[in-house]
Amino acid sequence: MSYDCIVVGAGHNGLVCATLLGRAGKKVLVVEAAEQVGGSAITREFHPGFRVSAGAHLFYAMPNSLLRDLKLEHYGLQWAARAMRTTVLQLDKGPLSLAVGVADEETPGLGGSEGLALASYQAKLQRFAKALVPMLAAIPPRLGTEDWSNRLKFLKLAWQVRKLGRHDMREFLRIIGMNVYDLLQENFSSSAVKGALAFDAVLGTNFGPRSPGSVLTLLHRMAGLQATGQNAIAQPQGGMGAVSEALAKAAQGAGVSIKTGLAVQKILVDQDRTSGVQLQSGEKIGAKSVISNADPKTTFLTLLGTEYLDTEFVRRVQHIRTQGLAAKIHLALNSAPCFTQISAESLAGRLIISPSMEYLEKAFNHSKYGEYSTAPAIEITVPTINDPALASRGHVLSGVVQYAPYALKGGWENQRQRFMETVIDTLEAYAPGLRKSIVGAELLTPVDIEREFRMTGGHWHHGELAFDQFMMVRPVPGAGQYRTPMPGLFLCGAGSHPGGGVAGLAGRNAALQVVAEDS
Ligand SMILES: Cc1cc2nc3c(=O)[nH]c(=O)nc-3n(C[C@H](O)[C@H](O)[C@H](O)COP(=O)(O)OP(=O)(O)OC[C@H]3O[C@@H](n4cnc5c(N)ncnc54)[C@H](O)[C@@H]3O)c2cc1C
């Protein structure tokens, strides 16, 4: 049987892409190597009776307009919690709860000038993030063409910044290339506020607060939060896998066929054009277009093969920085963790261990030398507070742990247990008694993330999100608009603009590009 389009991978972006292609009248097949759909947005058991969002664990990046367009709530998506607050845990003082990057609400416990500074900073960065929202949602223009539609796209992007007004535009251009450390030093004196705001700039990246470009990653995340609207930050009922399941239903509703447990071994080429895929079983399936949700390195170097690409393009792909620095910890607990002085509302929200920028920078320092952090920064959720059905008894703790380098000196095999103990010790310091309540534990290092989710290097964004891998040069020049040098082959995953997070925008934009090329 032959298809109009084959989507390689049923990550959330692959599913979004397939749905929109199906709705555009294409005959679409999605082929997923794993047994379940969702890629790194899945819910699975990690200890008998305990389920967790195994990769992404919080929802904050998908624009509300896309969520509505895909009718995800109609296809069964429900929320266990929305508008979750962020609480910074501190050892020496009480925790501080903030609405990070979403609204300039009042912050209890942060009075006087610091409270005013936070409100004004949040308002300013939200204006800047708002200017980025249309850029993130658009197919990036191509560099160096005379084509007027591309020139128009550039003008539209520049207009987003110009529209900010003279004062804001200057400030935007001043800070966009800065590091978040310097920006926060300019604005705040409270260590906890700075630690919390800096954490959001480095989460899922290879950055510390002093790394250039960390304001860009902060604004990228804030733009996502803003587009998500009332859902940010949210916990889907049933975990992140529920988002992927609703997406799969939306795809099937659009006539898409989804096959799981089938790995694509090769993207086929006939007469200088993509002609379909070959599965690991040897079966060949024909298609006019192949859209890859696999990361760019896998797509070009493994599935397509370098023999079809010019040397310069291959070199660029080989140089995409894909080594992940975030690990994931899952704990099965026989009782709810008791974080010191934490309110019930905070425990149901997002907790972070990033008490200061210095703490965060020190945690990052180790990774420069191929070591894991001995005092890691952690984003924590206790999803069973909002969604008790995730555990047959007790509670689940899910944590994203910065910093755990993919290429750990000496390898992960002999150091995994020690790092897990370090992470648990760190948590125990903020939640005394936690260790005793653990009945099961799982640590996913970037190497495990690479293996489980088939993402090269285990990188959250399928490739670092940085100025040299951003927008029209993401993942590399020559593949920045979802199309690739091989006619009929497209990219639709996090490695493409606008990067990772469960946003669905790469999938949506890729579908628009495929349809545009066909018309
Ligand atoms: C530890 C961690 C925590 C995170 N936390 C959050 C969070 O809280 N919130 C958030 O928004 N984002 C988070 N992210 C980021 C987010 O999970 C990813 O950026 C996003 O899910 C990527 O989606 P995708 O569809 O582009 O790719 P993926 O989810 O990587 O999907 C790609 C799919 O392609 C399949 N595939 C690959 N090769 C083949 C092949 N040869 N044949 C068939 N199928 C193939 C894979 O099996 C996979 O299913 C986190 C990421 C990590 C690693």
The ligand as a MOL file (V3000), in Angstrom:
LIG
                    3D

  0  0  0     0  0            999 V3000
M  V30 BEGIN CTAB
M  V30 COUNTS 53 58 0 0 0
M  V30 BEGIN ATOM
M  V30 1 C 13.8450 14.6680 31.1020 0
M  V30 2 C 12.9670 15.5390 30.2580 0
M  V30 3 C 12.0070 16.3320 30.8760 0
M  V30 4 C 11.2000 17.1680 30.1000 0
M  V30 5 N 10.2290 17.9140 30.7240 0
M  V30 6 C 9.3860 18.6700 29.9750 0
M  V30 7 C 8.2590 19.2900 30.5680 0
M  V30 8 O 8.0120 19.1770 31.7730 0
M  V30 9 N 7.4340 20.0040 29.7590 0
M  V30 10 C 7.6550 20.1210 28.4110 0
M  V30 11 O 6.8520 20.7920 27.7200 0
M  V30 12 N 8.7200 19.5130 27.8250 0
M  V30 13 C 9.5590 18.7770 28.5580 0
M  V30 14 N 10.5750 18.0850 27.9580 0
M  V30 15 C 10.7870 18.2400 26.5060 0
M  V30 16 C 9.7830 17.4430 25.6740 0
M  V30 17 O 9.5400 16.1860 26.2420 0
M  V30 18 C 10.3200 17.2310 24.2470 0
M  V30 19 O 10.9390 18.3910 23.7490 0
M  V30 20 C 9.1910 16.8760 23.3130 0
M  V30 21 O 8.3800 15.8720 23.8780 0
M  V30 22 C 9.7490 16.4150 21.9720 0
M  V30 23 O 8.6590 16.0010 21.1730 0
M  V30 24 P 8.8380 15.4880 19.6980 0
M  V30 25 O 7.5130 14.9960 19.2470 0
M  V30 26 O 9.4640 16.5280 18.8560 0
M  V30 27 O 9.8930 14.2980 19.7740 0
M  V30 28 P 9.9210 12.9380 20.6660 0
M  V30 29 O 9.0110 13.0430 21.8200 0
M  V30 30 O 11.3510 12.6850 20.9110 0
M  V30 31 O 9.3340 11.8740 19.6680 0
M  V30 32 C 10.0720 11.3370 18.5930 0
M  V30 33 C 9.4900 9.9820 18.3000 0
M  V30 34 O 10.1400 9.4200 17.1570 0
M  V30 35 C 10.2910 8.0330 17.3900 0
M  V30 36 N 11.3500 7.5050 16.5240 0
M  V30 37 C 12.6610 7.8600 16.5000 0
M  V30 38 N 13.3200 7.1170 15.5890 0
M  V30 39 C 12.3980 6.2990 15.0260 0
M  V30 40 C 12.4740 5.2970 14.0080 0
M  V30 41 N 13.6160 4.9760 13.4130 0
M  V30 42 N 11.3330 4.6340 13.6590 0
M  V30 43 C 10.1470 4.9430 14.2480 0
M  V30 44 N 10.0310 5.8570 15.2350 0
M  V30 45 C 11.1380 6.5300 15.6060 0
M  V30 46 C 10.6500 7.9530 18.8610 0
M  V30 47 O 10.4340 6.6500 19.3770 0
M  V30 48 C 9.6910 8.9830 19.4310 0
M  V30 49 O 8.4530 8.4200 19.7720 0
M  V30 50 C 11.3750 17.2260 28.7040 0
M  V30 51 C 12.3320 16.4160 28.0770 0
M  V30 52 C 13.1110 15.5740 28.8370 0
M  V30 53 C 14.1050 14.6930 28.1420 0
M  V30 END ATOM
M  V30 BEGIN BOND
M  V30 1 1 1 2
M  V30 2 1 2 3
M  V30 3 2 2 52
M  V30 4 2 3 4
M  V30 5 1 4 5
M  V30 6 1 4 50
M  V30 7 2 5 6
M  V30 8 1 6 7
M  V30 9 1 6 13
M  V30 10 2 7 8
M  V30 11 1 7 9
M  V30 12 1 9 10
M  V30 13 2 10 11
M  V30 14 1 10 12
M  V30 15 2 12 13
M  V30 16 1 13 14
M  V30 17 1 14 15
M  V30 18 1 14 50
M  V30 19 1 15 16
M  V30 20 1 16 17
M  V30 21 1 16 18
M  V30 22 1 18 19
M  V30 23 1 18 20
M  V30 24 1 20 21
M  V30 25 1 20 22
M  V30 26 1 22 23
M  V30 27 1 23 24
M  V30 28 2 24 25
M  V30 29 1 24 26
M  V30 30 1 24 27
M  V30 31 1 27 28
M  V30 32 2 28 29
M  V30 33 1 28 30
M  V30 34 1 28 31
M  V30 35 1 31 32
M  V30 36 1 32 33
M  V30 37 1 33 34
M  V30 38 1 33 48
M  V30 39 1 34 35
M  V30 40 1 35 36
M  V30 41 1 35 46
M  V30 42 1 36 37
M  V30 43 1 36 45
M  V30 44 2 37 38
M  V30 45 1 38 39
M  V30 46 1 39 40
M  V30 47 2 39 45
M  V30 48 1 40 41
M  V30 49 2 40 42
M  V30 50 1 42 43
M  V30 51 2 43 44
M  V30 52 1 44 45
M  V30 53 1 46 47
M  V30 54 1 46 48
M  V30 55 1 48 49
M  V30 56 2 50 51
M  V30 57 1 51 52
M  V30 58 1 52 53
M  V30 END BOND
M  V30 END CTAB
M  END
